[in-house]
């Protein structure tokens, strides 16, 4: 498994869908994951350090984990099937590791709140990654869009090779800006 971090959030202007860009910690490969607007906002708010008087959903989930004596050991983004990414929350409680199936976007939002590491496979980085010369690392630079969590733009119907080439041709300016 390879550790990744949230590099940026953006909007794919072709599909009008939010994208979270994960970058390998000690490398240049990035993994784009198209996500829903609610999760994109949750990630952006945490990156911006915004706090609320009452817990939002991802804050609540983090509180439940801690309240039950657990901690988020790590998040693993494990595979993509039929253009849908899969992730696991690895929760440690009383010396036991518990794996919980989750969407990557929710997993990332929770990992940021609990300061947990995020990992993915070399295969995902190799086969669905893109290289981005420069992208926004400002969480305020993002806009919400319809709920999708897909490995490719919904209308594109591209093969993995075609998607990789499509993404390589995109400029950082092709991603939109966010104002929560």
C-alpha positions in Angstrom: 0.0 0.0 0.0 1.2 3.5 -0.8 0.4 6.5 1.4 -1.4 9.4 -0.2 -2.5 12.8 0.8 -5.3 15.2 -0.4 -3.5 17.3 -2.9 -6.5 19.4 -4.0 -10.2 19.6 -4.7 -11.5 20.7 -8.0 -14.4 20.6 -10.5 -14.2 18.6 -13.7 -15.8 21.1 -16.0 -16.6 18.5 -18.6 -18.9 16.5 -16.3 -19.5 19.4 -13.7 -18.5 16.9 -11.0 -16.3 17.5 -7.9 -12.9 15.7 -7.9 -10.6 15.0 -5.0 -7.0 14.6 -6.1 -4.9 12.3 -4.0 -1.1 12.4 -4.4 1.4 9.8 -3.3 3.3 11.1 -0.3 6.7 10.4 -1.7 6.0 10.8 -5.4 4.3 12.7 -8.2 1.5 10.3 -9.2 -2.0 11.4 -8.4 -5.3 9.6 -8.2 -8.4 11.5 -9.1 -11.7 10.4 -7.6 -15.0 12.0 -8.7 -17.1 12.6 -5.6 -20.4 14.1 -4.5 -20.9 17.7 -3.5 -21.7 16.9 0.2 -18.5 15.0 0.7 -16.5 17.6 -1.3 -17.8 20.3 1.0 -17.0 18.1 4.1 -13.4 17.6 2.9 -13.0 21.3 2.0 -14.4 22.5 5.4 -11.9 20.3 7.3 -9.0 21.4 5.1 -10.0 25.0 5.7 -10.2 24.4 9.5 -13.8 25.4 9.7 -15.5 24.3 12.9 -19.2 24.3 13.8 -20.9 24.5 17.1 -22.8 21.2 16.4 -21.2 18.1 14.8 -21.7 17.5 11.1 -22.1 13.9 9.9 -18.4 13.1 9.5 -17.6 14.8 12.8 -20.3 12.7 14.4 -18.9 9.5 13.0 -15.4 10.4 14.3 -16.9 11.1 17.7 -18.7 7.7 17.7 -15.4 5.9 16.9 -13.6 7.7 19.7 -16.6 7.4 22.1 -16.5 3.6 21.6 -12.9 3.5 22.6 -11.6 3.2 19.0 -9.3 5.1 16.7 -9.1 5.3 13.0 -5.9 3.4 12.2 -5.9 4.1 8.5 -8.1 4.4 5.4 -7.4 2.2 2.4 -8.7 2.9 -1.1 -8.6 -0.6 -2.4 -10.1 -1.0 -5.9 -12.3 0.4 -8.6 -15.1 -1.8 -10.0 -17.5 -0.6 -12.8 -16.2 3.0 -12.4 -16.8 3.0 -8.6 -14.0 3.3 -6.1 -14.1 1.2 -2.9 -12.4 2.0 0.4 -12.1 0.6 3.9 -11.9 2.3 7.3 -9.5 0.3 9.5 -10.6 1.0 13.0 -8.5 -0.1 16.0 -10.4 -0.9 19.2 -9.0 -2.8 22.2 -6.2 -4.2 20.2 -8.5 -5.5 17.4 -8.6 -4.1 13.9 -12.0 -3.8 12.4 -12.5 -3.2 8.6 -15.6 -1.2 7.6 -16.6 -0.8 3.9 -17.0 2.8 3.0 -17.0 5.3 0.1 -13.6 6.9 -0.5 -15.0 10.4 -0.2 -16.5 9.7 3.3 -13.4 7.9 4.3 -11.2 10.8 3.3 -13.4 13.3 5.2 -13.2 11.1 8.3 -9.5 10.5 8.0 -8.8 14.2 7.8 -10.9 14.8 11.0 -9.1 12.0 12.9 -5.6 12.6 11.5 -5.4 9.1 10.0 -3.2 8.1 7.1 -4.8 7.3 3.7 -3.4 4.5 1.5 -4.1 3.2 -1.9 -2.6 0.4 -4.1 0.2 0.8 -6.5 -2.1 -0.7 -9.1 -4.7 2.2 -8.7 -2.0 4.8 -8.8 -0.4 3.2 -11.9 -3.6 2.5 -13.8 -5.9 5.4 -13.0 -3.5 8.1 -12.0 -2.7 11.4 -13.7 0.1 13.7 -13.4 -0.9 17.3 -12.5 1.7 20.0 -13.0 -0.1 22.4 -10.7 -3.5 22.3 -9.0 -5.1 24.3 -6.2 -4.3 23.2 -2.7 -6.7 25.8 -1.3 -9.8 24.1 0.0 -11.8 27.2 -0.7 -11.3 26.8 -4.4 -14.0 24.3 -5.1 -17.7 24.1 -6.2 -20.3 21.5 -5.5 -22.1 19.5 -8.2 -24.4 16.4 -8.6 -23.6 13.4 -6.5 -21.2 11.0 -8.3 -18.3 8.9 -7.1 -16.9 7.5 -10.3 -13.6 6.7 -11.8 -14.4 8.6 -15.0 -16.6 11.4 -16.1 -20.2 10.0 -16.2 -20.9 10.9 -19.8 -17.6 9.9 -21.2 -17.9 6.0 -21.3 -14.1 5.8 -21.7 -11.8 2.8 -21.4 -9.1 3.1 -18.7 -6.5 3.9 -21.4 -8.8 6.6 -22.9 -9.5 8.0 -19.5 -5.8 8.2 -18.6 -5.1 10.1 -21.9 -8.1 12.4 -21.4 -6.9 13.3 -17.9 -3.3 13.8 -19.1 -4.5 16.3 -21.6 -6.4 18.3 -18.9 -4.9 21.5 -17.5 -5.3 22.5 -13.9 -7.4 25.3 -15.1 -10.0 22.7 -16.3 -10.9 22.2 -12.7 -13.3 24.7 -11.1 -13.1 26.7 -8.0 -15.0 26.1 -4.7 -16.7 28.5 -2.3 -18.3 26.5 0.6 
